[in-house]
Amino acid sequence: MRIELIEDLEALPALRAAWEDVLSKSSHDHVCFSYEWIKAWWDAFGKGKQLLILAARDDDGRICAIAPLMRFRTFLFGLPVRKISFIYNNNASRADLIDGGFNREAAEGMAAYLRQNAHLWDMVELENIWDSSLTCKNLPDAMRHSNIRYSLKDGLHSPYVIVSGDWQSYFASRSKNFHKSYRNIWNRLKSRGDWSIINEPELDGIYNISRKSWKARCRKDIAADAENRDFFEILTDIAEKKGWLHLWILKVEGKGIAYEYALEYKNTMYAIKADFDETYRELSPGKMLHAYVMKYCFEHGLKEIDLCGHDEEYKKKWASGIRNHCHVTMYRPGLYGMILYILDHKIRYSLKESLKKIKALKTIKKNIERAKV
């Protein structure tokens, strides 16, 4: 197996077909690994970055595994860093090698390439690999074999729902408090008059909703910047043509107040983005809309709903389980790499984990005090 560097997504006419073939044979599949997602991401966010896709070819010259990477410059505590990462940002819920069933070989080939080309990078940060992926075992093994210093960090904890049985049985299995909350939401919405849920491929409506959400205050809304809008406009066009797109909007008296942007890919629904107009917070429109989407998935025979992102409380109330993810970070051999390792893992990450523990303790204390009242 030899490693080939691809620096242009359109340089190889057969790359799309090879990508789809490799992905179909991989130990895992995900909409965020698809050629269409990667292409849309690169067209929107690729400025100032360099493609560094590693394709593993077998003895017959066929592509059998892909590492979708990119290279760019950044800073760590003011120090310049040449970083390699997956083609990824927070719009995706997971990243990984597209291994074509050759995960160990792909991990070893990638590690060997990085070791041989250590002059090109200072850090390699591969975020949010599912911890059940073979990559989480094979890549660290390959790093040790190549004498590359690395660290493992905690990543996303993403809820998911296994679609089994009928909607009525699943909904009935939720807790009494859940049903009480749902009835209250239903009654509040009903009291506001006419309301409806529509599914239409129209981004302007969700942009208007998102700009009035709490996320807009911290620039995390779907319309946060031109690059983000470009990405969703490109993705929406592709997803509509592929038959993946679901864009649900909850309206009250004709006005959109909540949306959910989801992609139906290979019998799984991916809840990519959701938001609501804060003016209507007391109606809990996002929860009502999410229930509608869940019902749709059960009634249309999907096998799973990936709730994506973090394990917020409202997601956990629906979930069958949580998928944990990890970050694998590598540091260039030598003194500079050791300095970056200390700053990144021993100082920044350790401090972040300590703060998370303090926050968790405060939450536990608050819940105990509430229970006493």
C-alpha positions in Angstrom: 0.0 0.0 0.0 1.4 3.4 -1.0 0.3 6.8 0.1 -0.5 9.5 -2.5 -1.0 13.2 -1.7 -4.0 14.9 -3.2 -4.0 18.7 -3.1 -7.0 19.4 -5.3 -10.4 17.8 -4.9 -11.1 18.1 -8.6 -7.6 17.1 -9.8 -8.6 13.4 -10.1 -11.8 13.0 -12.2 -12.4 9.6 -10.7 -11.9 10.8 -7.1 -15.6 11.2 -6.3 -16.4 7.7 -7.4 -13.4 6.2 -5.6 -14.4 8.2 -2.4 -17.9 6.8 -2.5 -16.7 3.3 -3.1 -14.2 3.5 -0.2 -16.8 5.0 2.1 -19.3 2.3 1.3 -16.7 -0.3 2.4 -15.6 1.5 5.5 -16.0 0.3 9.1 -18.3 3.3 9.6 -20.2 5.7 7.4 -21.5 9.2 8.2 -22.9 12.1 6.2 -20.0 14.3 7.3 -17.5 11.8 5.6 -19.2 12.0 2.2 -17.5 13.6 -0.7 -20.4 16.0 -1.0 -20.0 17.3 2.6 -16.2 17.7 2.2 -16.5 19.5 -1.1 -19.2 21.9 0.3 -17.0 22.5 3.4 -13.9 23.2 1.3 -15.6 25.6 -1.1 -16.9 27.6 1.9 -14.1 27.4 4.5 -11.0 26.4 2.5 -9.6 29.9 2.0 -6.1 30.2 3.6 -5.8 26.5 4.0 -4.1 23.8 2.0 -5.6 20.4 1.1 -3.6 17.5 2.3 -5.7 14.5 1.5 -3.8 11.2 1.8 -5.1 8.4 -0.4 -3.8 4.9 0.1 -3.5 2.8 -3.1 -3.3 -0.9 -3.2 -0.9 -2.9 -5.5 -3.4 -2.5 -8.4 -3.4 1.3 -8.0 -6.9 1.5 -6.6 -7.7 3.9 -3.8 -8.6 1.8 -0.8 -8.5 4.4 2.1 -8.6 8.1 2.5 -7.4 10.5 5.2 -9.3 13.8 4.5 -6.7 16.3 5.9 -5.8 20.0 5.5 -2.9 22.2 6.6 -3.0 25.8 7.9 -1.3 28.2 10.2 -2.5 29.2 13.7 -1.1 30.2 17.1 -0.9 28.5 20.5 -0.2 30.9 23.4 1.3 33.3 20.9 3.6 30.7 19.3 3.2 30.1 15.6 1.9 26.6 14.8 1.7 24.8 11.4 -1.3 22.6 12.0 -2.7 19.6 10.2 -6.3 18.6 11.0 -9.3 16.8 9.5 -11.4 18.8 7.1 -13.6 19.7 9.9 -15.2 22.4 12.1 -18.2 22.5 14.5 -20.7 22.1 11.7 -19.8 18.4 11.6 -20.5 16.1 14.5 -17.7 13.6 13.8 -14.5 13.1 11.8 -12.4 10.1 11.0 -10.3 8.2 8.5 -12.3 6.8 5.6 -10.7 3.4 5.9 -12.4 1.2 3.3 -12.0 -1.7 5.7 -8.3 -1.1 6.0 -8.1 1.0 9.2 -4.9 -0.3 10.6 -3.1 0.0 7.3 -4.5 3.5 6.8 -3.5 4.6 10.3 0.0 3.2 9.8 0.4 4.8 6.4 -0.7 8.2 7.7 1.7 8.0 10.7 4.5 7.0 8.4 3.7 10.0 6.0 3.7 12.4 9.0 6.9 11.1 10.4 8.7 11.3 7.0 7.3 14.9 6.4 7.7 16.2 10.0 9.3 19.4 8.5 5.8 20.4 7.2 3.9 20.5 10.5 4.2 21.3 14.2 0.9 19.8 15.5 -1.7 17.4 14.1 -5.1 17.7 15.8 -7.7 15.2 14.8 -10.9 16.1 16.5 -14.0 14.1 17.5 -13.2 10.6 16.4 -15.9 8.2 17.7 -14.2 6.3 20.6 -15.6 3.0 19.2 -13.8 3.6 15.9 -10.8 1.4 15.2 -8.9 4.6 14.6 -8.9 5.3 18.3 -6.8 2.1 18.8 -4.8 1.9 15.6 -3.7 5.5 15.3 -2.1 5.7 18.8 -0.4 2.4 18.1 0.9 3.8 14.8 2.1 6.9 16.6 4.1 4.9 19.1 5.6 2.8 16.4 6.7 6.0 14.5 8.0 7.6 17.7 5.5 10.6 17.5 4.5 12.2 20.7 0.7 12.3 21.0 -2.1 13.0 23.5 -5.7 11.8 23.8 -8.4 14.3 24.9 -12.1 14.1 25.6 -14.4 15.1 22.8 -18.1 15.4 22.1 -20.6 13.2 23.9 -23.4 12.9 21.3 -26.8 11.4 22.0 -28.5 9.2 19.5 -31.8 7.3 19.2 -32.3 3.8 17.8 -35.5 3.7 15.9 -37.3 0.5 16.9 -41.0 -0.3 17.1 -43.7 2.3 16.5 -43.8 6.0 17.5 -46.7 5.5 20.0 -44.8 2.9 22.0 -41.6 4.8 22.0 -43.3 8.1 23.0 -45.2 6.2 25.8 -41.9 4.9 27.2 -40.7 8.4 28.1 -41.0 9.6 31.7 -44.1 11.1 33.4 -42.3 14.4 33.8 -41.5 14.3 30.0 -45.2 13.8 29.2 -46.3 16.5 31.5 -43.8 18.9 30.0 -44.9 17.9 26.5 -48.6 18.5 27.3 -47.8 21.9 28.7 -45.9 22.9 25.6 -48.8 21.7 23.4 -51.3 23.7 25.4 -49.2 26.9 25.3 -48.8 26.6 21.6 -52.5 25.9 21.1 -53.3 29.0 23.1 -51.4 31.2 20.7 -53.7 30.3 17.9 -52.9 28.8 14.5 -49.6 27.0 14.3 -48.1 24.6 11.8 -44.9 22.7 10.9 -43.7 22.8 7.3 -40.8 21.2 5.5 -39.4 23.5 2.8 -35.8 24.1 1.3 -35.8 27.8 2.2 -32.8 29.2 4.0 -33.9 32.8 4.4 -36.6 31.7 6.9 -34.1 29.9 9.2 -31.6 32.7 8.9 -34.3 35.1 10.3 -35.0 32.7 13.1 -31.4 32.1 14.0 -30.5 35.8 14.1 -33.1 36.1 16.9 -31.7 33.1 18.9 -29.4 33.1 21.9 -26.7 31.7 19.7 -26.6 34.9 17.7 -25.3 36.8 20.8 -22.1 34.6 20.8 -21.8 34.4 17.0 -22.7 30.7 16.9 -25.9 30.9 14.8 -26.2 29.4 11.4 -26.0 32.9 9.8 -23.0 34.0 11.9 -20.8 34.9 9.0 -20.5 34.8 5.2 -18.5 31.5 5.2 -21.1 29.7 7.3 -23.9 30.9 5.1 -21.9 29.9 2.0 -21.5 26.4 3.4 -25.2 25.9 4.2 -26.2 27.3 0.8 -23.9 25.0 -1.0 -24.8 22.0 1.2 -28.5 22.7 0.9 -28.3 22.8 -2.9 -26.4 19.5 -2.9 -28.6 17.8 -0.3 -31.8 18.8 -2.0 -30.6 17.2 -5.3 -29.5 14.1 -3.4 -32.8 13.7 -1.6 -31.1 14.2 1.8 -32.5 17.5 2.9 -35.1 18.1 5.6 -35.6 21.7 6.7 -38.5 21.9 9.1 -39.9 25.2 10.3 -42.5 25.7 13.1 -44.7 28.7 12.4 -47.2 30.5 14.7 -49.7 32.6 12.9 -47.6 32.4 9.8 -44.3 33.5 11.4 -41.4 31.1 11.7 -40.2 30.7 15.3 -38.1 27.5 15.3 -36.3 25.4 12.7 -34.5 22.1 12.4 -32.0 21.5 9.6 -31.4 17.7 9.1 -30.0 15.4 6.6 -31.4 11.9 5.8 -28.4 9.8 4.7 -28.4 6.0 4.4 -31.4 5.5 6.6 -30.1 7.8 9.4 -31.4 11.2 10.2 -28.6 13.7 11.2 -30.0 16.6 13.2 -27.3 19.1 12.0 -28.7 22.5 13.3 -31.6 23.7 15.3 -32.7 27.0 16.8 -35.6 29.1 17.9 -36.6 32.8 18.2 -35.9 33.8 21.9 -39.0 36.0 21.8 -41.0 32.8 21.9 -38.9 31.0 24.5 -41.9 30.4 26.8 -43.6 28.3 24.1 -40.6 25.9 24.0 -41.0 25.7 20.2 -37.8 23.8 19.6 -39.0 20.9 21.8 -42.3 20.7 20.0 -40.5 20.8 16.6 -38.0 18.1 17.7 -40.9 15.8 18.7 -42.3 16.2 15.2 -39.0 15.3 13.6 -38.7 12.3 15.9 -42.2 11.1 14.9 -41.4 11.5 11.2 -38.3 9.2 11.6 -40.3 6.5 13.3 -43.2 6.7 10.8 -40.8 6.6 7.8 -38.8 3.6 8.9 -35.4 5.1 9.5 -33.0 3.1 11.6 -31.4 5.8 13.7 -31.5 9.5 14.6 -28.1 11.1 15.3 -28.8 14.1 17.5 -25.3 15.4 16.8 -23.4 17.9 18.9 -23.3 18.0 22.7 -25.4 16.0 25.2 -27.8 18.8 26.2 -30.5 17.8 28.6 -33.3 18.0 26.1 -31.5 15.6 23.8 -30.8 13.1 26.6 -34.5 12.9 27.4 -35.0 11.4 23.9 -31.8 9.4 23.6 -31.2 5.6 23.5 -27.5 6.3 24.3 -24.5 8.5 24.1 -21.6 8.2 21.7 -18.3 9.5 23.2 -15.6 11.0 21.0 -12.0 11.8 21.5 -9.3 14.1 20.0 -6.0 12.6 18.9 -3.3 15.3 18.9 0.3 14.8 17.7 3.3 16.9 18.2 6.3 17.3 15.9 9.4 15.4 17.1 12.0 17.6 18.7 12.2 20.5 21.2 9.5 22.7 19.7 7.1 19.8 19.6 7.7 19.1 23.2 7.1 22.7 24.1 3.8 22.6 22.2 2.9 19.4 24.0 3.4 20.9 27.4 1.5 24.1 26.5 -1.4 22.3 24.8 -1.9 19.1 26.8 -0.3 19.7 30.2 -1.4 23.3 30.7 -4.4 24.2 28.4 -6.2 20.9 28.3 -5.5 20.1 32.0 -6.8 23.5 33.0 -9.9 23.0 30.9 -10.7 19.6 32.4 -10.2 21.0 35.9 -12.7 23.8 35.2 -15.2 21.2 33.8 -14.9 19.3 37.1 -15.5 22.4 39.1 -18.6 23.2 37.0 -19.9 19.7 37.4 -19.5 19.8 41.2 -21.4 23.1 41.3 -24.2 21.6 39.2 -24.4 18.6 41.5 -24.6 20.9 44.6 -27.3 23.0 43.0 -29.4 19.9 42.2 -29.0 18.6 45.8 -30.1 22.0 47.2 -33.2 22.0 44.8 -34.1 18.5 46.0 -34.2 19.7 49.6 -36.6 22.5 48.9 
